[in-house]
Amino acid sequence: MASASAPIEKKVKAASAVTYLVSLAALAILGAVTDDPSLISSMPDALEPFVLSLIPAASAAVAGWAAPHTPRSDA
């Protein structure tokens, strides 16, 4: 397992960003298609998709960070 000071790889950052954007688009489409766009009643409607998109993005980041990485030789 990686140490706490290990940097986050670019592929993990990219996967997290893409997951966030795709989730945001999917939630926007879902909100446009359904009759009741309120997903979380305590939040403003305009803020809901942005907050809900953080959940899959965070899970992708954690899974990517925890995944075993192939060691590379310095040669």
WOJO-V57899 format. One record per helix or strand. SS is the DSSP state (helix for helix, strand for strand). FROM is the first residue (numbers start at 0). LEN is the number of residues. If there is no record, write none. Layout:
ss-><SS/SS>
from-><FROM/FROM>
len-><LEN/LEN>
This chain:
ss-><helix/helix>
from-><9/44>
len-><24/22>
